[in-house]
Amino acid sequence: MHTKNYKQGFTLIELLVVIAIIAILAAILFPVFARARENARRASCMSNLKQIGLGVMMYVQDNDERYPLSSQTRASLGSSWSSTAVPSGDFANSVSVYWQQFLQPYTKSAQVFYCPSNNYASSGLYGNYGVNRLIIADIATTSVSMAAIPSPSSSYMIMDAGLYRMNPTDVKRIDSGGNCNYLPGTGPGTAANRPSILAACGINALETDYESGRHFDGVNMVFADGHVKSLQSQIVYNEAVKCPNGTCSNTKSAWNALIDNS
């Protein structure tokens, strides 16, 4: 008598159980993978800022121990920075040259000025790194001397930011001021001001950055001595709150480099 051998397959219930297990594992692991990717981006961002910090230190040594300005007009820089002599692009235009362009000869790369967690591609001046305007001063302002900073290791210099330059007033505002000058993780802005924010820099692409923070509710920071540290946005915000205005006056704050913050 011959018997037939039948191959036994999975039952429907068994298939559903396997699918359910896979779904549960995916739900557990995907956030872990996402966090691992953001950890890698944060590390890459810190590497970028470390190179930028070293670039500032070299610039200072070559320029009478004075920090660069956040931007300058081509006319004030002379013929060597004419519109034909300097490449245009994200960090320069026909009128102005920005701090990234001044540091590029020292960093030997333009890519270090782009945060890997930024998803806004329209201009490098937005959604990447911003300087503390009390150290990397504004155009038509006398550049700050390194010798004038009593505690460089505790003074903010360059950070993850919405705009290429920041001051305490920018950080304290409840909206982005209509020009993306926000600190990541300090939003959202007022509903009434949203239209001007959208018109200024397309905040839609930066909304998560603005409201939640760029790197785990925080930002990466270069201090005035060139070292880099990751800080919670709330810490940077609290230091800005200490300042009554954009210049910090005589207030002791990590934003005010001219006061001993040690």
C-alpha positions in Angstrom: 0.0 0.0 0.0 1.4 3.3 -1.0 0.9 6.5 1.0 1.1 10.0 -0.4 3.4 12.5 1.3 1.8 16.0 1.5 3.9 19.0 2.2 2.4 20.9 5.1 2.3 24.7 4.7 1.6 27.5 7.1 -2.0 28.0 8.3 -3.6 31.5 8.0 -3.3 31.9 11.7 0.4 31.1 11.7 1.0 33.6 8.9 -0.9 36.3 10.8 1.1 35.6 14.0 4.4 35.9 12.0 3.2 39.2 10.4 2.2 40.6 13.8 5.6 39.7 15.3 7.4 41.4 12.4 5.2 44.5 12.8 5.9 44.7 16.5 9.7 44.3 16.0 9.6 47.0 13.3 7.7 49.4 15.6 10.3 48.8 18.2 13.4 49.0 16.0 12.5 51.9 13.6 12.7 54.6 16.3 16.0 53.0 17.4 17.3 53.2 13.9 16.1 56.8 13.6 17.8 57.8 16.8 21.0 56.1 15.6 20.9 58.1 12.3 20.3 61.3 14.2 23.2 60.5 16.5 25.4 60.1 13.5 24.1 63.5 12.1 24.8 65.2 15.4 28.3 63.8 15.5 28.9 65.0 11.9 27.5 68.4 12.8 29.9 68.6 15.8 32.8 67.7 13.5 31.7 70.5 11.2 31.6 73.0 14.0 35.0 71.8 15.3 36.5 72.5 12.0 34.8 75.9 11.9 36.0 76.7 15.4 39.6 75.9 14.3 39.1 78.0 11.2 38.1 81.0 13.4 41.2 80.5 15.6 43.4 80.5 12.5 41.6 83.6 11.1 42.1 85.4 14.4 45.9 84.7 14.4 46.1 86.1 10.9 44.1 89.2 11.6 45.6 91.0 14.6 43.7 88.6 17.0 40.4 89.9 15.9 37.3 87.8 15.1 35.7 88.2 11.6 32.5 90.1 11.1 29.3 88.3 10.3 29.1 90.0 6.9 30.8 92.8 5.0 30.1 94.7 1.8 32.3 93.9 -1.2 32.9 97.7 -1.5 34.4 97.9 2.0 36.7 94.9 1.3 38.4 96.4 -1.7 39.2 95.1 -5.1 40.4 91.7 -3.9 36.8 90.9 -3.0 35.2 92.3 -6.1 32.2 90.5 -7.5 34.3 88.8 -10.2 37.1 87.8 -7.8 35.0 86.0 -5.2 32.8 83.0 -6.1 29.1 83.7 -5.6 26.8 81.2 -4.1 25.2 80.4 -0.7 27.6 82.5 1.3 28.2 85.5 -1.0 26.3 87.7 -3.4 27.0 90.7 -5.5 26.7 93.1 -2.5 27.9 91.2 0.6 30.3 88.5 1.7 29.5 86.5 4.9 31.5 84.9 7.6 31.5 81.5 6.0 33.4 83.0 3.0 36.0 84.5 5.3 36.6 81.2 7.0 36.6 79.0 3.9 40.3 79.5 3.2 41.0 78.0 6.6 38.5 75.1 6.6 39.4 74.3 2.9 35.8 73.2 2.5 32.4 74.8 2.0 30.6 71.6 3.1 31.4 72.1 6.8 29.1 75.1 6.8 26.0 72.8 6.2 24.4 71.0 9.1 23.6 67.4 8.0 20.2 67.7 9.8 19.1 70.7 7.8 16.5 69.9 5.1 16.3 73.5 3.8 18.3 73.7 0.5 17.3 77.2 -0.8 20.2 79.0 0.8 23.1 78.1 3.1 22.5 81.2 5.2 19.3 79.6 6.6 18.9 76.5 8.7 22.6 75.7 9.2 24.9 77.7 11.6 24.7 81.2 13.0 27.2 83.3 14.8 26.7 85.2 18.1 26.6 88.8 16.9 28.3 89.9 20.2 31.5 88.1 19.1 31.2 87.8 15.3 29.9 91.3 15.1 27.6 92.8 12.4 28.7 94.8 9.4 29.8 98.4 10.1 30.8 97.3 13.6 34.3 97.2 15.0 35.5 93.6 15.1 35.9 92.0 18.5 39.4 91.5 19.8 40.2 88.1 21.3 42.0 89.8 24.2 38.7 91.5 25.1 37.0 88.2 26.0 37.8 87.3 29.6 36.3 83.8 29.6 36.3 82.4 26.0 35.7 78.8 27.2 32.2 79.8 28.5 31.2 82.3 25.8 28.9 81.3 22.9 30.3 81.9 19.4 28.7 79.8 16.7 25.7 77.4 16.9 23.0 75.6 15.1 20.6 78.4 14.1 17.9 79.4 11.7 19.8 82.4 10.4 23.5 83.0 9.8 23.7 85.4 12.8 21.9 85.5 16.2 21.7 87.6 19.3 19.8 87.2 22.6 16.8 89.2 21.4 16.4 86.8 18.4 16.4 83.8 20.8 13.9 85.3 23.2 11.3 86.3 20.7 8.2 84.1 20.5 8.4 84.1 16.7 11.2 84.0 14.2 11.1 87.7 13.5 10.1 87.1 9.9 13.6 86.2 8.9 14.4 82.8 10.3 16.5 84.2 13.1 15.4 81.6 15.6 17.2 79.1 17.8 16.1 75.5 17.1 13.8 74.1 19.7 12.4 77.5 20.9 9.2 77.7 18.7 6.4 77.7 17.7 5.8 81.3 16.6 2.6 83.1 16.9 -0.1 82.3 14.4 -0.4 86.0 13.4 3.2 86.1 12.5 3.3 82.9 10.5 2.6 84.6 7.1 5.6 86.8 7.4 7.8 83.9 8.5 6.7 81.8 5.6 7.3 84.7 3.2 10.7 85.4 4.6 12.4 82.0 4.4 9.9 79.2 3.8 9.7 78.1 7.4 7.6 75.1 6.3 10.9 73.3 5.6 12.3 74.3 9.0 9.2 74.0 11.2 10.3 70.9 13.0 13.8 72.4 13.5 12.2 75.6 14.9 9.7 73.8 17.2 11.5 70.7 18.3 15.2 71.4 18.2 17.7 70.1 15.7 19.6 67.4 17.6 17.5 65.7 20.3 15.8 69.0 21.5 19.2 70.7 21.4 21.9 72.5 19.5 25.6 72.1 19.0 27.7 75.1 20.1 31.2 76.4 19.4 32.6 78.5 22.2 34.9 81.4 21.8 38.0 79.2 22.4 37.0 76.9 19.6 35.8 73.9 21.6 32.4 72.3 20.7 29.7 71.1 23.0 26.1 69.8 22.6 23.6 71.9 24.6 19.8 71.7 25.3 18.0 74.6 23.6 16.5 75.6 26.9 19.9 76.2 28.4 20.9 78.6 25.5 17.5 80.2 25.8 17.9 80.7 29.6 21.2 82.5 29.0 19.5 84.8 26.5 16.7 85.6 29.0 19.4 87.0 31.3 20.0 89.7 28.7 17.7 92.8 28.8 18.4 93.5 25.1 20.3 92.3 22.0 23.6 93.7 23.3 23.4 92.1 26.8 24.6 95.4 28.2 26.7 94.6 31.3 24.8 91.4 32.1 26.7 88.2 32.9 25.6 85.7 30.3 27.2 83.1 28.0 26.0 85.4 25.2 28.0 88.3 26.4 31.6 87.5 25.7 32.9 90.8 27.2 31.9 89.8 30.7 33.7 87.1 32.8 31.4 84.1 32.7 33.7 81.7 34.4 
